[in-house]
């Protein structure tokens, strides 16, 4: 369970950075499937992010 929480925390941080920096759009053009999967995962756990902060 702790590993899952740490994973959520990492993804929360990535999601915040993606929102803050326009490089996220550049990443999506380089590797769209990986970026899409990461974004979907981050969106899925974003409710958990809000509770942790």
N, C-alpha and C positions, 0 to 999 in steps of 0.2 A: 504494500500500500504506500509506503514511503517513497519508493521509486516512482510510482505513478504521480505522486504529488510533486516530486522534483521535476519530472518530465513536464507536467503542467506549468510549473513555474518557468522553465526554460522556454516553452512555447509562448507563454504570456509575454516574456521579454522580447522574443523574436517578433511577435505580432505588434507590439508597441513600436519597435524599431522600424518595422515595415510601414506602419502608419506614419511615422515621423519622417522617414527618408524616402525620396522618390525612387531610390535604387530598386525598390520592390518591383516596380514595373519593368525595369531592365532585367531583373532576375527572371521575371515571368516570360520574357521573350526568349531568354537563353534556354530555360528549362521549364516550359509551361506545365507539364504534367506533375513534376515534383513540387513546383510552387503551388499549383492548385491543390494538391493533396495536403501540403503543409497548411495552407490557408483554411481549408475545410476542417482540418483537425483543430487548428487554433480557434476557429469559430465555434466548433462543437464544445470546446472546454472553456470558452470565454466567460460563461456563467460562473465557473469555478474560479476564474481569475478575479472577477469582481468581488467574490466572497473573501478571497484570500487577502485582498489589499485593505 
